[in-house]
Amino acid sequence: MEAMRVPPEMFRFTTGERAELYVAILHAFGEANERLETALGLDDVRGRLRSLGRLDPLDDKDLTAALGSLRDWRLLDITQNHAEDYRTADEYERRNLQYSLTKRGEAALAGVVHAMGVLASTGALQTAVLDAIADRLGELVAQLGDPGVPDRRIFSTLVELEGHLEALRGNTKQFNGELQRLLRAEGPDQETFREVKSATVAYLQEFTTNLEQRAHAIANRVGLVEDRGVVLLRHRALVGAELPPTSGGDPAVAWLELRRARWEGLRAWFLPVDGGTPRVQQLFVVARRAIIALLQVLDRITESRRRSTSAAADFRELARWFAVAPTEEDLHLLWSTAFGLGSARHAHLAHPDPELVVSSARWVDAPPVQVSALLRSAGRTERFTRTGRVRDVAAVKAARAESARAERAALKAAWDRLDTAGGTRLSRFGRLDHEVLERLLDLLGRALAATPDRHGVHRATTGDGRVEILLRPPGAQHEQAVLRTPRGVFTGPDYDIEIRTPGGRAARRPRGPAEGAATTG
């Protein structure tokens, strides 16, 4: 391929402080060309700039200087308009000079427009383009087989075919570039990248579906066209193109050379002359590799989202801990904690009788040593020491037995004190010890909580059922009973009360009710 040499100063207008003005002026000439206006004066250029949205004030001096620079770079031509009538010298200076784009200027503007379009566009793999190429080839086969088809139709069909082929090549190049950037891209927004990659995988899978069948159909139709005659195709298309005469020689030569190059490009994509691998097959391979790579990236993203952290992040955090550890001892402790690669726990264990083992004996030849299960679970071995001394509890037992006897005696004395040996008034108890009063109040509470019988008598017993209390309502005088203890005075209704205990006072010594109480009270 011949090296491409860009003419010097061709894109000079795109750099520098006034690049924006230069580009706007060339755009103004491009707009004029589309409206079939080939030459513009100063006022025309200024009007075109305003229509393109450039509203900054621009005097004649600056505009003339900018046009002069573009002329120096051979992007504009200056001609004189001798067909006008000028009434004044000023009018002659303003309207005589006409500016128009040179061929280099048109190419430079087209290059800039194309570059901006490429930057703003993204490539695409469109199966519709493959179908359109196959359809145009089929039409060419039919048209070449019919002498009555006008050459203009063959020309238009060939131009459409080349347009679709160019679109396929351009989109494929751009999409491949985007695909490689997508495979390399690692952005902070993992969710967005996951969605883009998932959509790209689906897009590639859709494109590769039936790709081989489409490529095979195109290759077959390329062969059919060549069977009809490619030379005949070019000749009839040239006639239908109706090329205009130029001053640079016969344009048909360059036109035919361009058609030949593009046909070779078509064959390289679908039916190479040397029998090599068609480029469309390479596209299929690239698409499959991209699908695999993207799926692997998606797996990594999914796996990283499942884990709260990654191994790399763990090691980075551990490295930070090592960096800030204050002492070497802390470093060793951190190492043992993180990796658990310390020395074997049983290495210090020795044989029960080390003298029986030669110090030069190999480790594998030495007799085994019992390793405690506690060493594995707790990291330490058992230590067998003397059995602890059993404490003599005879004194404790005797003390507790004495205490129990004292409690029983106190309880028996309390019941004896409360045993009324028949009915009596609560006020007859008079003065009581505080512990005896507590037991009396307990009995009164149990009796008052019980439902009275039909005679109005409340009957209750202690928890063991050995002491029974009968409580009758006080008399009509509603007298109050006053009981005194070392800690205070109890006052309440003067119930008619009867307390019965096992082996009570009445059984032991049949006397009057609450004889003891009357005595102490």
C-alpha positions as CSV (number, residue, x, y, z in Angstrom):
1,M,0.0,0.0,0.0
2,E,1.3,3.4,-1.0
3,A,2.2,5.6,1.9
4,M,-0.4,8.3,2.6
5,R,1.1,11.8,2.5
6,V,-1.1,14.6,3.8
7,P,-0.4,17.9,1.9
8,P,1.4,20.4,4.2
9,E,-0.7,23.1,5.7
10,M,-3.9,21.2,4.8
11,F,-5.2,21.0,8.4
12,R,-3.3,24.1,9.7
13,F,-6.7,25.8,10.1
14,T,-7.7,23.4,12.9
15,T,-5.0,24.7,15.3
16,G,-4.2,28.0,16.8
17,E,-6.2,30.8,18.5
18,R,-8.3,31.5,15.4
19,A,-9.0,27.8,14.5
20,E,-12.6,28.2,15.4
21,L,-13.0,31.1,13.0
22,Y,-11.2,29.2,10.2
23,V,-13.4,26.1,10.7
24,A,-16.5,28.2,10.7
25,I,-15.5,29.9,7.4
26,L,-14.9,26.6,5.7
27,H,-18.2,25.4,7.0
28,A,-19.8,28.5,5.5
29,F,-18.3,27.6,2.1
30,G,-19.4,24.0,2.5
31,E,-23.0,25.2,3.1
32,A,-22.8,27.4,0.1
33,N,-21.6,24.5,-2.1
34,E,-24.6,22.5,-1.0
35,R,-26.8,25.4,-2.2
36,L,-24.8,25.5,-5.5
37,E,-23.1,28.8,-4.6
38,T,-19.5,28.4,-5.6
39,A,-18.2,31.8,-4.8
40,L,-18.8,34.2,-1.8
41,G,-17.8,37.8,-1.2
42,L,-17.1,39.3,2.2
43,D,-20.7,40.1,2.9
44,D,-21.8,36.7,1.8
45,V,-19.3,35.0,4.1
46,R,-20.3,37.2,7.0
47,G,-24.0,36.3,6.4
48,R,-23.2,32.6,6.2
49,L,-21.3,32.8,9.5
50,R,-24.3,34.4,11.2
51,S,-26.6,31.6,9.8
52,L,-24.3,29.0,11.3
53,G,-24.7,30.6,14.7
54,R,-21.5,32.7,14.9
55,L,-22.7,36.1,16.1
56,D,-19.5,37.5,17.4
57,P,-18.7,40.9,15.7
58,L,-16.2,40.5,13.0
59,D,-14.9,43.5,11.0
60,D,-13.7,43.5,7.4
61,K,-10.1,43.5,8.5
62,D,-10.2,40.4,10.6
63,L,-12.4,38.6,8.1
64,T,-10.1,39.5,5.2
65,A,-7.1,38.4,7.2
66,A,-8.7,35.0,7.9
67,L,-9.7,34.5,4.3
68,G,-6.1,35.4,3.3
69,S,-4.7,32.8,5.7
70,L,-7.0,30.1,4.2
71,R,-5.9,31.2,0.7
72,D,-2.2,31.0,1.8
73,W,-2.9,27.4,2.9
74,R,-4.4,26.7,-0.5
75,L,-7.8,26.0,0.9
76,L,-9.5,28.9,-0.8
77,D,-9.2,30.5,-4.2
78,I,-9.7,34.2,-4.9
79,T,-11.1,35.4,-8.2
80,Q,-12.3,38.7,-9.5
81,N,-15.9,39.2,-10.6
82,H,-15.8,41.2,-13.8
83,A,-19.4,40.7,-14.5
84,E,-20.6,43.2,-12.0
85,D,-21.0,47.0,-12.3
86,Y,-19.4,48.9,-9.5
87,R,-20.4,52.5,-8.8
88,T,-17.8,53.4,-6.3
89,A,-14.2,52.3,-5.4
90,D,-15.4,51.0,-2.0
91,E,-18.1,48.9,-3.7
92,Y,-15.5,47.5,-6.1
93,E,-13.2,46.5,-3.3
94,R,-15.9,44.7,-1.4
95,R,-17.7,43.0,-4.3
96,N,-14.9,42.4,-6.8
97,L,-13.1,39.7,-4.8
98,Q,-14.8,36.3,-4.7
99,Y,-13.7,33.4,-2.6
100,S,-14.3,29.8,-3.3
101,L,-13.2,26.4,-2.0
102,T,-10.3,24.7,-3.7
103,K,-10.2,20.9,-4.0
104,R,-7.8,20.7,-1.1
105,G,-10.2,22.9,0.9
106,E,-13.1,20.6,0.1
107,A,-11.0,17.6,1.2
108,A,-9.9,19.3,4.4
109,L,-13.4,20.2,5.3
110,A,-14.6,16.7,4.5
111,G,-11.9,15.3,6.6
112,V,-12.8,17.4,9.6
113,V,-16.5,16.6,9.2
114,H,-15.7,12.9,8.9
115,A,-13.4,13.0,11.9
116,M,-16.1,14.7,14.1
117,G,-18.6,12.2,12.8
118,V,-16.4,9.3,13.8
119,L,-15.9,10.8,17.2
120,A,-19.6,11.2,17.7
121,S,-20.7,7.8,16.3
122,T,-20.3,4.2,17.4
123,G,-19.8,1.3,15.2
124,A,-22.4,-1.4,14.7
125,L,-22.6,-4.9,13.4
126,Q,-25.8,-4.9,11.3
127,T,-27.1,-8.0,9.7
128,A,-29.3,-5.8,7.6
129,V,-26.2,-4.5,5.8
130,L,-25.2,-8.1,5.0
131,D,-28.7,-8.8,3.6
132,A,-28.5,-5.6,1.6
133,I,-25.2,-6.6,0.0
134,A,-26.7,-10.0,-0.9
135,D,-29.8,-8.3,-2.4
136,R,-27.7,-5.9,-4.5
137,L,-25.5,-8.7,-5.8
138,G,-28.6,-10.7,-6.7
139,E,-30.0,-7.7,-8.6
140,L,-26.7,-7.3,-10.4
141,V,-26.8,-11.0,-11.5
142,A,-30.3,-10.5,-12.8
143,Q,-29.5,-7.1,-14.5
144,L,-26.3,-8.5,-16.2
145,G,-28.3,-11.3,-17.6
146,D,-30.9,-9.0,-19.2
147,P,-29.5,-6.8,-22.1
148,G,-32.6,-4.7,-21.8
149,V,-31.8,-3.3,-18.4
150,P,-30.5,0.3,-18.6
151,D,-26.9,0.9,-17.7
152,R,-28.0,3.5,-15.3
153,R,-29.8,0.9,-13.2
154,I,-26.6,-1.2,-13.1
155,F,-24.6,1.9,-12.1
156,S,-27.0,2.7,-9.3
157,T,-27.1,-0.9,-8.1
158,L,-23.3,-1.0,-8.1
159,V,-23.1,2.3,-6.2
160,E,-25.6,1.0,-3.6
161,L,-23.6,-2.2,-3.3
162,E,-20.4,-0.3,-2.7
163,G,-22.1,1.9,-0.2
164,H,-23.3,-1.0,1.8
165,L,-19.8,-2.6,1.7
166,E,-18.3,0.7,2.8
167,A,-20.8,0.9,5.7
168,L,-20.0,-2.7,6.7
169,R,-16.2,-1.9,6.7
170,G,-16.6,1.4,8.6
171,N,-19.0,0.0,11.2
172,T,-16.9,-3.1,11.7
173,K,-13.8,-1.0,12.3
174,Q,-15.5,1.3,14.7
175,F,-17.3,-1.5,16.6
176,N,-14.1,-3.5,16.9
177,G,-12.5,-0.4,18.4
178,E,-15.4,0.1,20.8
179,L,-15.3,-3.6,21.7
180,Q,-11.6,-3.6,22.6
181,R,-12.1,-0.4,24.7
182,L,-15.0,-2.1,26.4
183,L,-12.9,-5.2,27.2
184,R,-10.3,-2.9,28.8
185,A,-12.6,-0.5,30.5
186,E,-12.7,-0.7,34.3
187,G,-14.9,2.0,35.7
188,P,-16.1,2.8,39.2
189,D,-19.7,2.1,38.3
190,Q,-19.7,-1.7,38.1
191,E,-23.5,-1.8,37.7
192,T,-23.3,0.3,34.5
193,F,-20.5,-1.7,33.1
194,R,-22.3,-5.0,33.9
195,E,-25.4,-3.8,32.0
196,V,-23.3,-2.6,29.0
197,K,-21.4,-5.8,28.8
198,S,-24.5,-7.9,29.1
199,A,-26.1,-6.0,26.4
200,T,-23.0,-6.3,24.2
201,V,-23.0,-10.1,24.7
202,A,-26.6,-10.3,23.6
203,Y,-25.9,-8.0,20.7
204,L,-22.9,-10.1,19.5
205,Q,-24.9,-13.4,19.9
206,E,-27.7,-11.9,17.8
207,F,-25.2,-10.8,15.1
208,T,-23.4,-14.1,14.9
209,T,-26.6,-16.0,14.5
210,N,-26.9,-17.2,10.9
211,L,-23.8,-15.1,10.0
212,E,-22.2,-18.0,8.2
213,Q,-25.3,-18.6,6.1
214,R,-25.4,-14.9,5.1
215,A,-21.7,-14.9,4.3
216,H,-22.1,-18.0,2.2
217,A,-25.0,-16.5,0.3
218,I,-23.0,-13.4,-0.5
219,A,-20.0,-15.5,-1.7
220,N,-22.2,-17.5,-4.0
221,R,-23.6,-14.3,-5.5
222,V,-20.2,-12.8,-6.0
223,G,-19.3,-15.9,-8.0
224,L,-22.5,-15.5,-10.1
225,V,-21.7,-11.9,-10.9
226,E,-18.2,-12.9,-11.9
227,D,-19.7,-15.6,-14.1
228,R,-21.7,-12.9,-15.8
229,G,-18.5,-10.8,-16.2
230,V,-17.1,-8.2,-13.9
231,V,-15.5,-6.4,-16.8
232,L,-19.0,-6.1,-18.4
233,L,-20.3,-4.9,-15.1
234,R,-17.8,-2.1,-14.8
235,H,-18.2,-1.1,-18.5
236,R,-22.0,-0.9,-18.3
237,A,-21.8,0.9,-14.9
238,L,-19.3,3.4,-16.4
239,V,-21.7,4.1,-19.2
240,G,-24.5,4.6,-16.7
241,A,-22.4,6.8,-14.5
242,E,-22.2,9.5,-17.3
243,L,-19.0,11.0,-16.0
244,P,-18.4,14.7,-16.8
245,P,-15.3,15.7,-18.7
246,T,-12.5,17.1,-16.6
247,S,-9.4,19.1,-17.5
248,G,-7.1,16.5,-15.8
249,G,-7.6,13.7,-18.3
250,D,-10.0,10.9,-18.8
251,P,-11.9,10.4,-15.5
252,A,-13.0,6.9,-16.5
253,V,-9.5,5.5,-15.7
254,A,-9.6,6.5,-12.1
255,W,-13.3,5.6,-11.9
256,L,-12.7,2.1,-13.2
257,E,-9.6,1.7,-10.9
258,L,-11.8,2.6,-7.9
259,R,-14.4,0.1,-8.9
260,R,-11.8,-2.6,-9.3
261,A,-10.3,-1.9,-5.9
262,R,-13.7,-2.0,-4.2
263,W,-14.6,-5.2,-5.9
264,E,-11.4,-6.7,-4.6
265,G,-12.4,-5.5,-1.2
266,L,-15.7,-7.2,-1.6
267,R,-14.0,-10.5,-2.5
268,A,-11.6,-10.1,0.4
269,W,-14.5,-10.0,2.8
270,F,-16.5,-12.9,1.4
271,L,-14.5,-14.8,-1.4
272,P,-10.8,-14.2,-1.3
273,V,-9.0,-14.7,-4.6
274,D,-6.1,-16.6,-3.0
275,G,-8.5,-19.0,-1.2
276,G,-7.6,-17.5,2.2
277,T,-9.9,-17.0,5.1
278,P,-12.6,-14.4,4.4
279,R,-12.6,-11.4,6.6
280,V,-16.2,-12.1,7.6
281,Q,-15.0,-15.3,9.2
282,Q,-12.4,-13.4,11.1
283,L,-15.2,-11.1,12.3
284,F,-17.1,-14.2,13.5
285,V,-14.0,-15.4,15.4
286,V,-13.5,-11.9,17.0
287,A,-17.2,-11.9,18.0
288,R,-17.0,-15.3,19.6
289,R,-13.8,-14.3,21.5
290,A,-15.4,-11.1,22.6
291,I,-18.5,-13.0,23.9
292,I,-16.2,-15.3,25.9
293,A,-14.1,-12.5,27.3
294,L,-17.2,-10.4,28.2
295,L,-18.8,-13.4,29.9
296,Q,-15.6,-13.9,31.9
297,V,-15.7,-10.3,32.9
298,L,-19.3,-10.6,33.9
299,D,-18.5,-13.6,36.0
300,R,-15.8,-11.7,37.8
301,I,-18.1,-8.8,38.4
302,T,-20.8,-11.1,39.8
303,E,-18.3,-13.0,41.9
304,S,-16.9,-9.7,43.3
305,R,-20.5,-8.6,44.2
306,R,-21.1,-11.9,46.1
307,R,-18.1,-11.4,48.2
308,S,-17.9,-8.6,50.7
309,T,-14.3,-8.2,49.8
310,S,-11.7,-9.7,47.5
311,A,-8.5,-11.5,48.2
312,A,-6.6,-8.6,46.7
313,A,-8.3,-6.2,49.0
314,D,-7.6,-8.5,52.0
315,F,-3.9,-8.5,51.1
316,R,-3.8,-4.8,50.7
317,E,-5.4,-4.3,54.1
318,L,-3.0,-6.8,55.6
319,A,-0.1,-4.9,54.1
320,R,-1.3,-1.7,55.7
321,W,-1.4,-3.4,59.0
322,F,2.2,-4.6,58.6
323,A,3.2,-1.1,57.7
324,V,1.9,0.4,60.9
325,A,2.9,-2.5,63.3
326,P,4.9,-0.8,66.1
327,T,7.4,-3.6,67.0
328,E,8.9,-6.7,65.4
329,E,7.1,-8.8,67.9
330,D,3.8,-7.4,66.7
331,L,4.9,-8.2,63.1
332,H,5.4,-11.9,64.1
333,L,2.2,-12.0,65.9
334,L,0.4,-10.5,62.9
335,W,2.0,-13.0,60.6
336,S,1.0,-16.0,62.8
337,T,-2.5,-14.7,63.1
338,A,-3.0,-14.0,59.4
339,F,-1.4,-17.1,58.0
340,G,-1.2,-19.6,60.9
341,L,2.2,-20.7,59.6
342,G,3.9,-20.9,63.0
343,S,6.0,-23.8,64.2
344,A,4.4,-27.1,64.8
345,R,2.7,-27.3,68.2
346,H,3.9,-30.7,69.0
347,A,7.6,-30.0,68.1
348,H,8.5,-29.5,71.7
349,L,7.1,-32.8,72.9
350,A,9.6,-35.3,74.0
351,H,9.7,-39.0,74.6
352,P,8.8,-40.1,78.1
353,D,12.3,-41.4,78.5
354,P,14.6,-39.4,76.2
355,E,17.6,-41.5,77.2
356,L,16.2,-44.4,75.2
357,V,16.3,-42.4,72.0
358,V,19.6,-41.6,70.4
359,S,20.0,-37.9,69.8
360,S,21.3,-38.6,66.2
361,A,18.3,-40.7,65.3
362,R,16.3,-39.4,62.4
363,W,12.9,-38.1,63.0
364,V,11.2,-40.8,61.0
365,D,13.1,-43.5,62.9
366,A,12.4,-42.1,66.4
367,P,9.5,-43.7,68.4
368,P,6.2,-41.9,68.2
369,V,5.2,-39.4,70.9
370,Q,1.7,-39.2,72.2
371,V,0.1,-35.9,71.2
372,S,-2.8,-34.7,73.3
373,A,-6.1,-33.9,71.7
374,L,-6.2,-30.8,73.8
375,L,-3.2,-29.5,72.0
376,R,-5.1,-29.5,68.7
377,S,-8.2,-27.8,70.2
378,A,-6.8,-25.5,72.8
379,G,-3.1,-25.2,71.8
380,R,-1.9,-26.6,75.2
381,T,-1.2,-29.9,76.8
382,E,-2.6,-31.5,79.9
383,R,-0.7,-31.0,83.2
384,F,-1.1,-33.7,85.8
385,T,-0.6,-32.5,89.4
386,R,-1.4,-33.8,92.9
387,T,-5.0,-34.3,93.6
388,G,-6.5,-31.4,95.6
389,R,-7.2,-31.9,99.3
390,V,-10.7,-33.0,100.2
391,R,-12.2,-30.5,102.6
392,D,-13.5,-31.9,106.0
393,V,-17.2,-31.0,106.1
394,A,-18.1,-32.6,109.4
395,A,-18.0,-29.3,111.2
396,V,-20.2,-27.8,108.5
397,K,-22.6,-30.7,108.7
398,A,-22.7,-30.4,112.5
399,A,-23.3,-26.6,112.3
400,R,-26.0,-27.0,109.7
401,A,-27.6,-29.8,111.8
402,E,-27.5,-27.6,114.9
403,S,-29.0,-24.7,112.9
404,A,-31.8,-27.0,111.6
405,R,-32.5,-28.2,115.1
406,A,-32.7,-24.6,116.3
407,E,-35.0,-23.6,113.5
408,R,-37.3,-26.6,114.2
409,A,-37.3,-25.7,117.9
410,A,-38.1,-22.1,117.2
411,L,-40.9,-23.1,114.8
412,K,-42.3,-25.5,117.4
413,A,-42.1,-22.8,120.0
414,A,-43.9,-20.4,117.7
415,W,-46.7,-22.8,117.0
416,D,-47.0,-23.6,120.7
417,R,-47.2,-19.9,121.3
418,L,-49.9,-19.5,118.7
419,D,-51.9,-22.6,119.6
420,T,-55.1,-21.3,121.1
421,A,-56.4,-24.8,122.3
422,G,-59.8,-23.6,121.3
423,G,-61.5,-20.4,120.2
424,T,-60.3,-17.0,121.6
425,R,-60.0,-13.4,120.6
426,L,-57.1,-12.1,118.6
427,S,-56.5,-9.4,121.2
428,R,-55.8,-12.1,123.8
429,F,-52.3,-12.6,122.3
430,G,-51.3,-9.2,123.7
431,R,-47.5,-9.2,123.3
432,L,-45.6,-11.4,120.8
433,D,-42.1,-11.8,119.5
434,H,-41.7,-10.4,116.0
435,E,-41.0,-13.8,114.3
436,V,-44.2,-15.2,116.0
437,L,-46.2,-12.3,114.8
438,E,-45.0,-12.9,111.2
439,R,-46.3,-16.5,111.4
440,L,-49.6,-15.3,112.9
441,L,-50.0,-12.8,110.1
442,D,-49.3,-15.5,107.5
443,L,-52.0,-17.6,109.0
444,L,-54.4,-14.7,109.1
445,G,-53.7,-13.9,105.5
446,R,-54.3,-17.5,104.4
447,A,-57.6,-17.5,106.3
448,L,-58.8,-14.2,105.0
449,A,-58.0,-15.4,101.4
450,A,-60.1,-18.5,101.8
451,T,-63.8,-18.4,101.0
452,P,-65.9,-18.5,104.3
453,D,-68.3,-21.3,104.8
454,R,-72.1,-20.8,105.4
455,H,-71.4,-19.9,109.0
456,G,-69.0,-17.2,107.9
457,V,-65.9,-19.1,109.2
458,H,-62.7,-18.8,107.2
459,R,-60.6,-22.0,107.3
460,A,-57.0,-22.4,106.1
461,T,-53.9,-24.5,106.7
462,T,-50.2,-24.0,106.3
463,G,-48.4,-25.4,103.2
464,D,-47.6,-28.7,104.9
465,G,-51.2,-29.0,106.3
466,R,-50.0,-29.4,109.9
467,V,-51.4,-26.1,111.3
468,E,-55.0,-25.1,110.8
469,I,-56.6,-21.7,111.5
470,L,-60.3,-20.9,111.9
471,L,-61.3,-17.3,111.7
472,R,-64.7,-16.0,112.7
473,P,-65.8,-12.4,112.1
474,P,-65.4,-10.0,115.0
475,G,-68.4,-9.1,117.2
476,A,-71.0,-6.4,116.6
477,Q,-68.9,-4.0,118.7
478,H,-66.1,-4.0,116.1
479,E,-63.5,-3.9,118.7
480,Q,-59.9,-3.5,117.8
481,A,-57.1,-5.9,118.7
482,V,-53.7,-4.4,119.6
483,L,-50.7,-6.7,119.5
484,R,-47.3,-5.4,120.5
485,T,-43.9,-6.6,119.4
486,P,-40.3,-5.4,120.1
487,R,-40.4,-3.7,116.7
488,G,-43.8,-2.0,116.9
489,V,-47.6,-2.3,117.4
490,F,-50.1,-4.2,115.2
491,T,-53.7,-3.1,115.2
492,G,-56.6,-4.9,113.5
493,P,-60.1,-6.3,113.8
494,D,-60.5,-8.4,116.9
495,Y,-61.4,-11.7,115.2
496,D,-62.5,-14.8,117.0
497,I,-59.6,-17.1,116.2
498,E,-58.7,-20.7,116.7
499,I,-55.3,-22.2,115.8
500,R,-54.7,-25.9,115.9
501,T,-51.2,-27.5,115.8
502,P,-50.2,-31.2,115.8
503,G,-49.8,-32.3,119.3
504,G,-51.2,-29.0,120.4
505,R,-51.5,-27.5,123.7
506,A,-55.0,-28.8,124.2
507,A,-53.9,-32.4,123.6
508,R,-50.9,-32.0,125.9
509,R,-52.5,-30.0,128.6
510,P,-56.2,-29.4,128.4
511,R,-56.5,-25.8,129.8
512,G,-58.4,-22.7,128.9
513,P,-58.0,-21.1,125.5
514,A,-54.9,-19.0,125.0
515,E,-53.7,-19.6,128.4
516,G,-50.1,-18.9,127.5
517,A,-51.1,-15.7,125.6
518,A,-53.0,-14.4,128.6
519,T,-49.9,-15.2,130.8
520,T,-47.4,-13.4,128.5
521,G,-49.7,-10.6,127.4
